[in-house]
Amino acid sequence: MRYISCAFALAAFALLAAPSAVSAASLGTATDVSAPMTLRAAGESAPMLLAQRRTCSSARTCEEAVIMWCDGYRRADGDGDGIPCETVCRSRRQVDEIRRAIGC
């Protein structure tokens, strides 16, 4: 019995430690826990790579923040003023210009 318990514990640990292939769609959440997401903004020749976990701290530019926000990451605009990730997006005008450019 002790052997079976140890084997079960090791198997459970291996599953928890393995990289997850669970996507946000299967979880029904806005947080992506799968592989990095690649998006191409309008007029951009190379795809933009977003971080594995979509958070405002992972957004390096306002464009990245707006793309995450338009893609369903609603927590980006926590105060509801229309400006996501206010550490990188400074004004509503800037956000609106980016939204028009990427078709959001």
ABEGO torsion letter per residue (X at the ends): XAAAAAAAAAAAAAAAABBBABBAAAAGBABBABBBBBBBBBGBABBBBBBABBBAAABABAAAAAAAAAAGBAAABAAGAGBBGAAABABAAAAAAAAAAAGX
